[in-house]
């Protein structure tokens, strides 16, 4: 059945070879032919941002499910299989259901120009409209204003996570320009929660919210999170909740968990404090500081730790650097594989001083992989050639002293690593 999905995707690539082309018109045309399923969804929580979108969506889903809700989720990109993008009432979409929905969208498109992302989004809307649920969580693919998810006109609430420089060729080369694109998801009269932001970004978001007659819920002004030894406290105008530490690793996840709680409360959908606690403590999100315990981990002695993170832009690198500083008890070895067109120099800058060794890799099958030599050049010659993960781990193992390995730089790399860890890539 998965071959049907791959065949459809391949045909659609032939119709319109651009993977991303920010516009709403093509998708709106197809959705109109399909009867506008995007107008028949359960209450929507719409999430944009540069870093933390996926984690915030994971917290929102976990909170909703802890409340007993059936939750639809759309996230991107997938790591191993297309099915990962669409969760129907709590379960990943089946191969058969996804293949049928893609075929239906392809027929409705009738050979017109359309991107693969738009087709997948249309298929998700078709499925979301037909399967009963209580909540729908939508993650923006790129930007916000002209992203395919932005055809939804009346969300219950919106969220904008951390904004940093990324996709500058499409969104602009300053934080203010990128923030304007992200702010495009803000709708008239709808509340939108945002976390810690640079002052110029917060100003852009506030100005856009003012123009739309929307209320911006900003961290430290409208809500706060305060960390403690065994948990954290969330406070806003509706009261205070004591919560356990988030299940997702890293201090930045307090911000993402706080955004999720603020967004859920802004939606007025109703959620108990206990559901917030259980959701924050149980959320799962692959390749976000995920410790590997499968085949990849067995490439090193059991005394070693191997971690995987899909972080790939300068903002994510700052977060990873903070985590690496907390790993001072043993050596840290950085394994980096990047996507073409990414700002590799700026990604590596905060990480290089914290790593005992740095290895550049490009996995077979890794989509748009940056050549190993280019990563080495961006590291000013510090990185060693893997050139693959397996080879890099062999080299690291020869060092002898038990340590930690952090694999990062690309979500496409993360997908290939997860395949290998699960035994699918051997």
C-alpha positions as CSV (number, residue, x, y, z in Angstrom):
1,X,0.0,0.0,0.0
2,X,2.9,2.4,0.7
3,X,3.9,2.0,-2.9
4,X,0.6,3.6,-3.9
5,X,1.5,6.6,-1.7
6,X,5.0,6.9,-3.2
7,X,3.6,6.5,-6.8
8,X,1.1,9.3,-6.2
9,X,3.8,11.6,-4.7
10,X,6.1,10.9,-7.6
11,X,3.4,11.8,-10.2
12,X,2.6,15.0,-8.3
13,X,6.3,16.0,-8.3
14,X,6.1,15.7,-12.0
15,X,3.2,18.1,-12.2
16,X,4.9,20.9,-10.3
17,X,8.5,20.1,-9.3
18,X,8.7,22.8,-6.6
19,X,8.6,21.3,-3.2
20,X,7.7,24.6,-1.6
21,X,6.0,27.6,-3.3
22,X,4.3,29.8,-0.8
23,X,0.8,30.5,-2.0
24,X,-2.8,29.7,-1.1
25,X,-4.5,29.9,-4.5
26,X,-3.7,26.4,-5.8
27,X,-4.8,24.7,-2.6
28,X,-8.0,26.8,-2.3
29,X,-8.9,25.8,-5.9
30,X,-8.6,22.1,-5.0
31,X,-10.3,22.4,-1.7
32,X,-13.3,24.1,-3.4
33,X,-13.6,21.2,-5.7
34,X,-13.5,18.8,-2.7
35,X,-16.3,20.7,-1.0
36,X,-14.1,22.8,1.3
37,X,-13.3,20.2,4.0
38,X,-11.2,22.8,5.8
39,X,-14.4,24.5,6.8
40,X,-15.7,21.4,8.6
41,X,-13.0,20.7,11.1
42,X,-13.2,20.3,14.9
43,X,-11.8,23.3,16.8
44,X,-8.3,24.2,15.5
45,X,-5.2,25.2,17.4
46,X,-2.8,26.7,14.7
47,X,0.9,26.7,15.5
48,X,3.7,28.7,13.7
49,X,7.3,29.6,14.6
50,X,10.8,28.7,13.7
51,X,11.8,26.4,16.5
52,X,9.6,24.5,18.9
53,X,6.5,24.1,16.7
54,X,6.6,20.4,16.7
55,X,7.2,20.1,20.4
56,X,4.4,22.6,21.1
57,X,2.0,20.5,19.0
58,X,3.1,17.4,20.8
59,X,2.3,19.1,24.2
60,X,-1.1,20.3,22.8
61,X,-2.0,16.8,21.6
62,X,-0.9,15.1,24.9
63,X,-2.9,17.7,26.9
64,X,-6.0,17.2,24.8
65,X,-5.8,13.4,25.0
66,X,-5.2,13.6,28.8
67,X,-8.5,15.6,28.9
68,X,-10.2,12.7,27.0
69,X,-10.4,14.4,23.6
70,X,-10.0,12.8,20.3
71,X,-7.3,14.8,18.6
72,X,-6.4,15.2,14.9
73,X,-2.8,16.4,14.3
74,X,-1.0,17.6,11.1
75,X,2.8,18.1,11.5
76,X,5.7,18.2,9.0
77,X,8.1,17.1,7.7
78,X,7.8,13.3,8.3
79,X,11.0,11.5,9.5
80,X,10.5,8.0,8.0
81,X,7.0,7.6,6.5
82,X,4.5,10.1,5.1
83,X,1.9,8.7,7.5
84,X,3.7,10.5,10.4
85,X,2.2,13.8,9.2
86,X,-1.4,12.9,9.8
87,X,-2.9,11.6,13.1
88,X,-6.6,10.9,13.0
89,X,-8.4,11.0,16.4
90,X,-5.3,9.8,18.1
91,X,-3.9,7.2,15.6
92,X,-1.5,7.6,12.7
93,X,-3.4,7.5,9.4
94,X,-3.3,4.0,7.8
95,X,-1.6,3.4,4.5
96,X,-4.9,2.6,2.8
97,X,-6.7,5.7,4.1
98,X,-3.8,8.0,3.1
99,X,-3.5,6.4,-0.3
100,X,-7.2,6.8,-0.9
101,X,-7.2,10.5,0.2
102,X,-4.3,11.3,-2.0
103,X,-6.0,9.7,-5.0
104,X,-9.1,11.7,-4.3
105,X,-7.1,14.9,-4.1
106,X,-5.2,14.0,-7.3
107,X,-8.5,13.5,-9.2
108,X,-9.9,16.8,-7.9
109,X,-6.7,18.6,-8.9
110,X,-7.2,17.3,-12.5
111,X,-3.6,17.8,-13.6
112,X,-3.3,21.4,-12.4
113,X,-0.1,22.8,-10.9
114,X,0.2,22.0,-7.2
115,X,2.9,21.2,-4.7
116,X,3.3,17.9,-2.9
117,X,2.9,19.7,0.5
118,X,-0.4,21.2,-0.7
119,X,-1.7,17.8,-1.8
120,X,-0.8,16.3,1.5
121,X,-2.5,19.2,3.3
122,X,-5.6,18.7,1.2
123,X,-5.6,15.0,2.0
124,X,-5.3,15.8,5.7
125,X,-8.3,18.2,5.5
126,X,-10.4,15.6,3.7
127,X,-9.6,13.0,6.4
128,X,-10.0,15.5,9.3
129,X,-13.4,16.5,8.1
130,X,-14.7,12.9,7.8
131,X,-13.3,11.4,11.0
132,X,-15.0,12.7,14.2
133,X,-12.7,14.4,16.7
134,X,-12.8,17.0,19.4
135,X,-9.7,19.0,18.5
136,X,-7.4,19.6,15.5
137,X,-3.8,20.7,15.9
138,X,-2.1,22.2,12.8
139,X,1.6,22.9,12.5
140,X,2.6,25.5,9.9
141,X,5.0,24.1,7.3
142,X,6.9,27.2,6.5
143,X,6.3,30.8,7.4
144,X,2.6,31.4,8.1
145,X,0.9,34.0,6.0
146,X,1.1,32.0,2.7
147,X,1.5,28.5,4.3
148,X,-1.0,25.9,3.1
149,X,-2.3,25.5,6.7
150,X,-3.4,29.1,6.7
151,X,-6.6,28.4,4.6
152,X,-8.2,27.7,8.0
153,X,-10.0,31.0,8.8
154,X,-11.4,30.6,12.3
155,X,-9.1,28.7,14.6
156,X,-10.0,28.4,18.3
157,X,-6.6,29.9,19.2
158,X,-3.1,30.3,17.7
159,X,0.5,29.9,18.9
160,X,3.7,31.4,17.7
161,X,6.8,29.7,19.1
162,X,10.4,30.9,19.1
163,X,11.4,32.9,16.0
164,X,14.9,32.9,14.6
165,X,16.7,33.1,11.2
166,X,15.7,30.3,8.9
167,X,14.5,29.9,5.3
168,X,15.8,33.4,4.6
169,X,15.5,32.9,0.9
170,X,11.7,32.7,1.3
171,X,10.8,34.6,4.4
172,X,13.4,37.4,4.6
173,X,16.8,38.0,6.0
174,X,15.9,39.8,9.3
175,X,14.0,38.6,12.3
176,X,11.4,41.3,11.8
177,X,10.7,40.2,8.2
178,X,10.4,36.5,9.3
179,X,8.2,37.5,12.2
180,X,5.8,39.3,9.8
181,X,5.4,36.1,7.9
182,X,4.8,34.0,11.0
183,X,2.3,36.6,12.3
184,X,0.2,36.0,9.2
185,X,-1.6,33.2,11.0
186,X,-3.2,35.7,13.4
187,X,-6.9,36.1,12.7
188,X,-9.4,38.8,13.7
189,X,-10.5,38.4,17.2
190,X,-8.6,35.2,17.9
191,X,-6.2,35.0,20.8
192,X,-2.6,34.0,20.1
193,X,0.0,32.9,22.6
194,X,3.7,33.4,22.2
195,X,6.8,32.6,24.3
196,X,10.1,34.2,24.8
197,X,10.9,36.5,21.8
198,X,13.4,39.1,21.0
199,X,12.0,42.6,21.5
200,X,11.8,43.4,17.8
201,X,10.0,40.2,17.1
202,X,7.5,40.8,19.9
203,X,6.8,44.3,18.5
204,X,6.0,42.9,15.1
205,X,3.7,40.3,16.6
206,X,2.0,42.8,18.8
207,X,1.5,45.3,16.0
208,X,0.0,42.6,13.8
209,X,-2.3,41.4,16.5
210,X,-3.5,45.0,17.1
211,X,-4.3,45.4,13.4
212,X,-6.4,42.2,13.5
213,X,-8.1,43.0,16.7
214,X,-6.6,39.9,18.2
215,X,-5.2,39.5,21.7
216,X,-1.5,38.6,22.0
217,X,-0.7,36.6,25.1
218,X,3.1,37.2,25.6
219,X,5.3,35.4,28.1
220,X,6.4,37.5,31.1
221,X,3.5,39.9,30.4
222,X,0.4,37.7,30.2
223,X,1.7,34.4,31.4
224,X,4.8,33.1,33.1
225,X,6.7,29.8,33.7
226,X,8.9,29.4,36.7
227,X,11.2,26.4,36.9
228,X,11.9,24.5,40.1
229,X,13.9,21.4,41.1
230,X,11.2,18.8,40.3
231,X,8.8,20.8,38.1
232,X,7.6,24.2,37.1
233,X,4.8,26.6,37.8
234,X,2.6,28.2,35.0
235,X,0.6,31.4,35.9
236,X,-1.7,33.6,33.9
237,X,-4.9,35.6,34.4
238,X,-6.9,32.4,35.0
239,X,-4.7,31.2,37.9
240,X,-1.6,29.1,38.7
241,X,-0.8,25.5,38.0
242,X,2.1,23.5,39.5
243,X,3.3,20.9,36.9
244,X,6.0,18.2,36.6
245,X,9.0,18.8,34.4
246,X,8.2,18.3,30.7
247,X,8.8,14.9,29.3
248,X,10.8,16.5,26.4
249,X,14.4,17.3,27.4
250,X,15.9,20.8,27.5
251,X,15.2,24.0,29.3
252,X,13.6,25.4,26.1
253,X,10.8,22.9,26.5
254,X,9.5,24.9,29.5
255,X,8.8,27.7,27.0
256,X,7.1,25.3,24.6
257,X,5.0,23.7,27.3
258,X,4.0,27.1,28.6
259,X,3.0,28.2,25.1
260,X,0.9,25.0,24.8
261,X,-0.9,25.7,28.1
262,X,-1.5,29.3,27.3
263,X,-2.9,28.4,23.9
264,X,-5.2,25.7,25.3
265,X,-6.5,28.1,27.9
266,X,-7.0,30.8,25.3
267,X,-9.1,28.5,23.2
268,X,-11.7,28.1,26.0
269,X,-12.1,24.5,25.1
270,X,-11.9,23.5,28.7
271,X,-9.1,21.5,30.3
272,X,-8.4,20.4,33.9
273,X,-5.2,21.1,35.8
274,X,-4.7,17.4,36.0
275,X,-4.8,17.1,32.2
276,X,-2.3,19.8,31.8
277,X,0.0,18.0,34.3
278,X,-0.4,14.6,32.6
279,X,0.0,16.1,29.1
280,X,3.2,17.9,29.9
281,X,4.6,14.8,31.5
282,X,3.8,12.4,28.7
283,X,4.2,14.2,25.4
284,X,6.4,12.4,22.9
285,X,8.2,13.9,19.8
286,X,10.8,11.9,17.9
287,X,14.2,13.3,17.0
288,X,13.9,16.1,19.6
289,X,16.7,15.3,22.0
290,X,15.8,11.6,21.7
291,X,18.1,9.1,23.2
292,X,18.6,6.2,20.8
293,X,18.5,2.7,22.2
294,X,18.3,0.6,19.1
295,X,20.8,-0.5,16.5
296,X,22.6,2.8,16.3
297,X,23.3,2.7,20.1
298,X,24.7,-0.8,19.8
299,X,27.5,0.6,17.5
300,X,29.1,2.0,20.7
301,X,29.7,0.2,24.1
302,X,26.8,0.2,26.5
303,X,28.6,2.9,28.7
304,X,28.1,5.5,25.9
305,X,24.9,7.6,25.2
306,X,23.7,8.4,21.7
307,X,21.3,11.3,21.2
308,X,19.5,12.6,18.2
309,X,18.0,16.0,17.5
310,X,16.6,17.4,14.3
311,X,17.8,21.0,15.1
312,X,19.2,22.6,11.9
313,X,19.2,26.4,12.2
314,X,21.1,29.0,14.3
315,X,18.4,29.3,16.9
316,X,18.3,25.5,17.4
317,X,22.1,25.5,17.7
318,X,21.9,27.9,20.7
319,X,19.5,25.6,22.4
320,X,21.7,22.6,21.7
321,X,24.7,24.5,23.0
322,X,22.9,25.1,26.3
323,X,22.3,21.4,26.6
324,X,25.9,20.5,25.8
325,X,27.1,22.8,28.6
326,X,25.1,20.7,31.0
327,X,27.0,17.6,29.8
328,X,30.3,18.5,31.3
329,X,30.6,15.2,33.2
330,X,31.9,13.4,30.1
331,X,33.2,14.0,26.6
332,X,30.7,15.1,23.9
333,X,31.2,14.2,20.3
334,X,29.2,16.1,17.7
335,X,28.0,14.3,14.5
336,X,26.6,16.8,12.0
337,X,24.8,16.3,8.7
338,X,23.2,19.4,7.1
339,X,20.7,20.2,4.4
340,X,21.8,22.2,1.4
341,X,21.1,25.9,1.6
342,X,21.2,25.9,5.4
343,X,23.5,28.4,7.2
344,X,26.0,25.8,8.3
345,X,28.6,28.3,9.6
346,X,26.1,29.9,12.0
347,X,24.7,26.6,13.0
348,X,28.1,25.3,14.0
349,X,29.4,28.4,15.6
350,X,28.0,27.9,19.2
351,X,28.5,24.1,19.1
352,X,32.2,23.7,18.0
353,X,33.8,25.1,21.2
354,X,31.7,22.6,23.3
355,X,32.5,19.4,21.4
356,X,35.5,17.2,22.0
357,X,35.3,16.0,18.4
358,X,33.2,17.0,15.4
359,X,32.3,14.7,12.6
360,X,30.7,15.6,9.2
361,X,28.4,13.1,7.6
362,X,26.0,12.6,4.7
363,X,23.9,9.4,4.9
364,X,22.9,7.4,1.8
365,X,19.3,8.4,1.0
366,X,19.5,11.7,3.0
367,X,17.4,14.2,1.0
368,X,19.3,17.3,-0.2
369,X,22.4,16.4,2.0
370,X,25.1,19.0,2.1
371,X,28.4,17.4,1.0
372,X,30.8,16.4,3.8
373,X,33.5,18.7,2.5
374,X,31.2,21.7,2.7
375,X,30.5,20.9,6.4
376,X,34.2,20.6,7.1
377,X,34.8,23.9,5.4
378,X,32.0,25.6,7.4
379,X,33.7,24.3,10.6
380,X,37.0,26.0,9.5
381,X,38.5,22.5,9.2
382,X,37.7,21.4,12.7
383,X,35.2,18.7,11.6
384,X,36.5,15.3,10.6
385,X,35.0,13.4,7.6
386,X,32.7,10.5,8.7
387,X,31.7,10.4,6.0
388,X,28.7,8.3,7.2
389,X,27.2,7.8,10.7
390,X,28.5,4.3,11.0
391,X,32.0,5.4,10.0
392,X,31.9,8.3,12.4
393,X,30.8,6.1,15.3
394,X,33.7,3.7,14.6
395,X,36.1,6.6,14.8
396,X,34.5,7.9,18.0
397,X,34.7,4.4,19.5
398,X,38.5,4.3,18.9
399,X,38.8,7.3,21.3
400,X,38.0,4.9,24.1
401,X,36.7,7.2,26.9
402,X,32.9,6.7,27.4
403,X,31.1,9.8,26.3
404,X,28.0,11.2,24.7
405,X,27.3,11.5,21.0
406,X,24.9,14.2,19.6
407,X,23.7,13.7,16.1
408,X,22.1,16.8,14.6
409,X,21.8,19.2,11.7
410,X,18.9,18.1,9.6
411,X,15.4,16.5,10.0
412,X,16.2,14.5,6.8
413,X,19.3,13.2,8.5
414,X,17.2,12.4,11.6
415,X,14.8,10.3,9.5
416,X,17.7,8.3,8.1
417,X,19.2,7.7,11.5
418,X,15.8,6.6,12.9
419,X,15.5,4.1,10.0
420,X,18.9,2.7,10.9
421,X,18.2,2.6,14.6
422,X,15.0,0.6,14.0
423,X,16.9,-1.7,11.6
424,X,15.1,-0.4,8.5
425,X,18.2,1.1,7.0
426,X,20.5,-1.9,7.3
